């Protein structure tokens, strides 16, 4: 008696699910690389922005230092005339230096008036105007000195020299305060940029965690491949 042929057994699809680790690792890899590129882009942006802003403040500081040198040039002829007795020549030097001061001052004031945003320096205008007022007082004393020499009254001119030098010292004090305000603004900008860099730096911890996950996942995946 013939027996019935055996029926083939049904095979269930028992495909292992651990292969999904590969896709998870790939996703972590893409995310980590993207986060790293973003982090680098942010750091470069913060650095570039900080450099540009600092250049503006440094240029202002150089301008105000130039004003100080020009003020010295305006003041010098009022003292030199006591040695040279060349009244007209010294007066011409003072006028030439004053013209250079006026040009530099006008350019500096226009730059401040037009500034906005993080390089807004309009708060410096009152101090800059105070420097201009102090210079005018010094020039008035210098003009008196030249006037007395023209009138052949050197004793009266000598009495004004000390006053002129006091006005010059007051002018330097105003310019020093102006430069101090610039340095304070520079420091505030650097502190702000450092704070921004620290906030971005926190992403490094996230990237480090993702790298650890990728290394751990790769180890597990490698072991499963070895067993298979």
Legacy VTK file of the C-alpha trace (Angstrom):
# vtk DataFile Version 3.0
C-alpha trace
ASCII
DATASET POLYDATA
POINTS 228 float
0.000 0.000 0.000
1.452 3.263 -1.099
1.758 5.934 1.497
0.686 9.513 0.792
3.525 11.783 -0.137
4.628 14.081 2.640
3.321 17.631 2.358
6.008 20.295 2.350
6.203 22.194 5.592
5.292 25.860 5.498
8.309 28.113 6.133
7.667 31.265 7.956
9.611 34.384 7.140
11.652 34.882 10.296
14.003 37.538 8.954
16.053 38.967 11.862
15.462 42.550 12.756
18.958 43.397 13.955
19.935 44.560 10.464
18.046 47.766 11.295
21.095 48.769 13.324
22.820 49.520 10.027
20.214 52.113 9.099
20.287 53.634 12.559
24.073 53.932 12.388
23.799 55.559 8.976
21.285 58.067 10.326
23.548 58.868 13.292
26.478 59.282 10.919
24.631 61.742 8.684
23.344 63.712 11.661
26.770 63.853 13.333
28.477 65.057 10.149
25.760 67.658 9.571
26.000 68.891 13.164
29.780 69.074 12.889
29.545 71.149 9.701
26.976 73.436 11.317
29.187 73.846 14.364
32.180 74.761 12.219
30.081 77.202 10.196
28.840 78.886 13.359
32.308 79.221 14.846
33.685 80.688 11.620
30.734 83.098 11.436
31.207 84.242 15.028
34.934 84.726 14.496
34.492 86.640 11.223
31.799 88.854 12.703
33.891 89.566 15.778
36.876 90.530 13.613
34.780 92.904 11.483
33.237 94.618 14.496
36.600 94.906 16.238
38.091 96.477 13.103
35.523 99.280 13.281
36.277 100.032 16.933
40.032 99.828 16.335
39.710 102.278 13.430
37.845 104.684 15.704
40.523 104.411 18.340
43.144 105.195 15.696
41.110 108.227 14.567
40.932 109.625 18.086
44.645 109.032 18.604
45.191 111.017 15.404
43.035 113.818 16.819
45.298 113.865 19.860
48.406 114.255 17.703
46.764 117.005 15.666
45.764 118.805 18.864
49.423 118.741 19.903
50.348 120.252 16.538
47.779 123.028 17.073
49.131 123.737 20.535
52.860 123.677 19.716
53.172 126.969 17.767
51.759 128.936 20.713
54.727 127.701 22.742
57.338 127.741 19.985
56.748 131.407 19.206
58.456 132.351 22.467
61.682 130.872 21.108
61.432 131.687 17.413
59.649 135.061 17.678
58.419 134.254 14.136
54.830 135.171 14.861
53.367 134.843 11.386
55.187 131.606 10.621
54.050 130.013 13.885
50.512 131.306 13.423
50.459 129.756 9.932
51.575 126.411 11.404
48.785 126.589 13.963
46.194 127.334 11.280
47.428 124.471 9.102
47.245 122.040 12.034
43.794 123.368 12.930
42.580 122.744 9.371
43.827 119.153 9.572
42.055 118.750 12.925
38.810 120.113 11.491
38.923 117.658 8.581
39.662 114.666 10.808
37.045 115.709 13.354
34.346 116.152 10.696
35.094 112.716 9.204
35.027 111.041 12.628
31.761 112.704 13.573
30.102 111.731 10.272
31.170 108.122 10.775
29.653 108.025 14.243
26.425 109.682 13.131
25.961 107.091 10.356
26.804 104.054 12.503
24.148 101.508 13.463
23.793 97.995 14.835
26.607 96.428 16.819
29.044 99.148 15.736
26.694 101.959 16.713
28.948 104.652 18.110
26.495 107.522 18.323
26.821 107.494 22.106
30.384 108.800 21.567
29.236 111.982 19.809
28.764 114.076 22.992
32.287 113.219 24.133
33.693 113.973 20.690
31.893 117.335 20.688
33.373 118.036 24.119
36.823 117.499 22.623
35.993 119.978 19.882
34.863 122.553 22.452
38.058 122.049 24.481
40.157 122.555 21.360
38.370 125.821 20.556
39.189 127.141 24.024
42.829 126.223 23.522
42.903 127.901 20.096
41.408 131.059 21.567
44.311 131.263 24.014
46.799 130.582 21.227
45.320 133.396 19.151
45.702 135.759 22.100
49.369 134.851 22.361
49.951 135.662 18.693
47.928 138.853 19.056
50.042 140.085 21.970
53.238 139.344 20.079
51.944 141.386 17.145
51.338 144.230 19.581
54.896 143.850 20.937
53.600 142.751 24.330
55.465 139.470 24.999
54.883 139.748 28.770
51.119 139.601 28.302
51.600 136.757 25.813
53.586 134.854 28.418
50.722 135.211 30.871
48.440 133.408 28.405
50.834 130.530 27.693
50.103 128.717 30.965
46.370 129.082 30.350
46.739 127.691 26.842
48.641 124.685 28.173
45.943 124.065 30.792
43.347 124.067 28.027
45.510 121.603 26.102
45.713 119.313 29.154
41.927 119.503 29.523
41.561 118.536 25.858
43.806 115.509 26.346
41.660 114.489 29.316
38.541 114.589 27.140
40.250 112.509 24.433
41.432 109.990 27.039
37.860 109.564 28.237
36.729 109.116 24.639
39.279 106.357 24.084
38.241 104.723 27.358
34.659 104.563 26.102
35.886 102.931 22.899
37.839 100.311 24.844
34.791 99.583 26.987
32.672 99.075 23.862
35.335 96.770 22.394
35.394 94.648 25.545
31.590 94.435 25.597
31.628 93.222 21.985
34.269 90.584 22.710
32.349 89.377 25.768
29.203 89.068 23.653
30.993 87.074 20.965
32.550 84.778 23.568
29.119 84.118 25.061
27.798 83.234 21.601
30.737 80.883 21.045
30.118 79.157 24.385
26.468 78.588 23.531
27.416 77.027 20.190
30.111 74.981 21.879
27.419 73.034 23.725
26.727 71.220 20.458
30.091 69.525 20.866
28.645 67.421 23.674
25.815 66.298 21.404
28.254 65.381 18.650
30.414 63.493 21.161
27.387 61.521 22.354
26.475 60.637 18.763
30.002 59.425 18.097
29.855 57.194 21.162
26.522 55.794 19.971
27.971 55.121 16.530
30.991 53.345 17.980
28.810 51.253 20.282
26.343 50.468 17.513
29.132 49.523 15.123
30.532 47.138 17.747
27.155 45.444 18.221
26.578 45.293 14.474
30.023 43.774 13.894
29.437 41.083 16.483
26.090 40.138 14.963
27.679 39.954 11.534
30.408 37.692 12.953
27.859 35.359 14.498
25.812 35.263 11.317
LINES 1 229
228 0 1 2 3 4 5 6 7 8 9 10 11 12 13 14 15 16 17 18 19 20 21 22 23 24 25 26 27 28 29 30 31 32 33 34 35 36 37 38 39 40 41 42 43 44 45 46 47 48 49 50 51 52 53 54 55 56 57 58 59 60 61 62 63 64 65 66 67 68 69 70 71 72 73 74 75 76 77 78 79 80 81 82 83 84 85 86 87 88 89 90 91 92 93 94 95 96 97 98 99 100 101 102 103 104 105 106 107 108 109 110 111 112 113 114 115 116 117 118 119 120 121 122 123 124 125 126 127 128 129 130 131 132 133 134 135 136 137 138 139 140 141 142 143 144 145 146 147 148 149 150 151 152 153 154 155 156 157 158 159 160 161 162 163 164 165 166 167 168 169 170 171 172 173 174 175 176 177 178 179 180 181 182 183 184 185 186 187 188 189 190 191 192 193 194 195 196 197 198 199 200 201 202 203 204 205 206 207 208 209 210 211 212 213 214 215 216 217 218 219 220 221 222 223 224 225 226 227
